[in-house]
């Protein structure tokens, strides 16, 4: 007679964390993108960055303790503004209350018994999320463009994020698209793509059009500080010509820039996500038209332009979780190189 | 008593081949970039592509037979226009006499008992040459720009060439830099960087300036079909204002485009090579000025812009040879991946 022991099957999870100006959202996630627990807290609750990191650790512990299935947390992935994958630091983030270089990766890893903590910007996390759980499954070369307040990009080359020499590659939002009389950008220069194709860009275009337009637009009734790209999309869907034009101009700039980006990295597909992407065809049609018009003949009709297939609300934490999973996979790759010459 | 056998030490070499419109140059090269034998023949000697490949094989054999040290040829690397690393094919090369898809890699490998034959475009080969034998030794992220009749680029990411989804990434020459009233490009579109910063671009700028200029320029005495970027550089060095201005305009376009390229791939360094690069400071100064003026603040003064350190004449065959060496190294990397989740 045999006695078979059934050891308790431990669920292997990672923590995905999304840090933005207002809120820090965190979740425990498995390899299939299933979210087991989720919470959030105000990012600016703690004046001291060290206390913020301790709080983040506590919040992950609280999620873990509340989860009534046996599990381990193997790693933490974090999407945060101005963060550097190579160092794990957040560097001079204009949108956060702490200044200078913030050693998020190191401090959090120390609190977690030196478990892997991976930090990158939200657009890079979105790209890894798309590859792990979304429409880029199985793709080796693709780009994710996040159209939010700013314009971010995550570029995947040969199945890996393109971090570049210093960890900051993929600043597609800061490609200069208007050399003459370009709009002033938050980066201190003029004419960046972000000034035209982000939600701020769409709003500024609408405001410019309203100044010069004699057509009656419902947007003129909205106070300037209440005007958002969401409101403009709403008006455009109702047929407002100024609102429609604002998205067309955003798409023209974005599509032309994507055509140039294709010439550099030759991706299989480009995914759009973020607030402006929620405008749907309003932004997709003019972007696709401009991309196809401007791209080198060899790529005409050959690069897929589509929306992210991740659920908008959960995309950032899924991306961060996927980043952690990818990191664990990377560490398990054994490379044996022998000298051939 | 021991008898020590000293087996003959076989020198391990690769063949590097550079195919251009006029000549095919080939050489036997070792891992240190030492050239053991070199020859060339007219590319258009053979109407049939199959006969051309057979000739190429014969020429490599002739070099090998003439070399009086024991050696093996381990692989062949080829730099050729419009060629695809993934397939080994040359595809629709406007500058070669054979049309359509030419299976160079497969045919040459068959003749060489299935030894590895690697094919890529000349700019990619130049980048691998720079990494193996030149100024990019030890670099993981850098770009080589070839300023010849056209403008090519080889982009290295994480120590590997960026080929993209289809093998055609790195078409920096076809980034559109003039959206309005751009010059007609050979690709069928308008305003490509190649139209301004290649030798053809410098020439066209000089011709435009001559039309509008009342200043006496020595260039106006050279018949249009004899005017080259080399002549313009010569005149510029002698103080000719039109010639100097032509290089300044080329550098302004190139530098601004490089600033945008840095935002995408964040390289450690950018190397310039090819005919226009021989103009030295005439092209370097305005390019560097425009690059630094236009680049995102985070990269100001941090990306090295310099000339290739490979000897101009041998750079293409050294690049092709390095490509073959890199391929052999790649094949020797054993990757064992275990499932972690």
Interface residues (C-beta under 8 A of the other chain):
Chain A: X12 X30 X31 X140 X141 X142 X155 X157 X158 X160 X162 X163 X164 X165 X166 X167 X168 X169 X170 X171 X172 X174 X175 X176 X179 X187 X188 X189 X256 X259 X260 X261 X263 X264 X265 X266 X267 X268 X294 X296 X297 X298 X299 X302 X325 X328 X329 X332 X333 X334 X335 X336 X337 X338 X340 X341
Chain B: X12 X30 X31 X140 X141 X142 X155 X157 X158 X160 X162 X163 X164 X165 X166 X167 X168 X169 X170 X171 X172 X174 X175 X176 X179 X187 X188 X189 X256 X259 X260 X261 X263 X264 X265 X266 X267 X268 X294 X296 X297 X298 X299 X302 X325 X328 X329 X332 X333 X334 X335 X336 X337 X338 X340 X341
